[in-house]
Amino acid sequence: MAELIDIPEGHRFDEAKLRHYLKRHLADFVGDPTIQQFQGGQSNPTFLITTASRKYVLRKQPPGKLLPSAHAIDREYRVQMALKDTPVPVVSMQLFCEDPSVIGTPFYVMDYYPGRIFADNKLPELGQNQRREVYIAFAETLAAIHEVDFRALGLADFGRTDGYAARQLKRWTEQYEASKTGPNEAMDNLIAWLDANLPAEDAPALTHGDYRLDNVMFEVDAPHVIAVLDWELSTLGNPLADLGYVCMAYRTPKDLPVLKGLKGVDLAALGIPSEEEIVAAYCRRAGRDRVPDLSFFIALSFFRFAAIAQGVYARFLQGNAADKRAPLAEQAAQVLAQEGWKIAANAGN
């Protein structure tokens, strides 16, 4: 599980008011809990609540002024509720509170699952065979997300099903411009290329939006996925965008602050499947024989993550970032934009 820390000054809230609220709304909530914050959660801060009888996890919006449409706690809660009892593993939800008077922002509470979250894509804590099994399970779970019948789950209005790439480009360009703190020529070039190379539509699916290894929880002693986490960016759209996001890790430098990738790593020596093997595993599970426009979606993923990293840095300057890596996020935004622009500039060559 992620590292636990004392709640930083900028993220503290009225614990007595929260305790009173949870005692009224959770039948088995008893006693005086202890509350700690999970290290990370740059976007929506996440907390462990421990009582005498059980543990819960609380996830809330960050304090301070928020960018438009960001930190969508309500959407996270809704999609995970909808996915209960489907082939997509999610944590069981307990309650959603939209009243900001309780702890300052809306929040939701879910069950606590003991499990493993791998912060390093190289999986140093595992052996060769387990590394491969983890990555294959990771790819197959993504296909399971894309296979669910979102209409049958009541998610037909969870997002538009047309113009996904154009809408993503527009949304994240706006988010990036709103949090920009300095020039980034590669980002400007990348935005222009993406706008000029929007792909054809694909059959719409539920998309996670931030599907990477450290947003997936595995069993403590087996390479089996028990929960997909962090659904803030989920929507309806082109499933290849999620696959491009997975491939981004293979093109990201291994020593990049905030997001350590696999570029420059001897994958075969570690037993980690190649990008081609991961795409093949996804396609087998999804019943696909091809993945058109994958270069576009990998470049789009670099663009999106560069925009996210820039937002993390902007919140750091405001004193609202929960992750100790936040001061390095601006550097990461520059590098990610440069890597994305390399892919764009070489597309079709």
Summary of the structure (lengths in Angstrom):
residues: 349
radius of gyration: 19.7
end to end distance: 42.2
largest distance: 63.7
contacts: 1124
relative contact order: 0.15
helix: 43%
strand: 13%
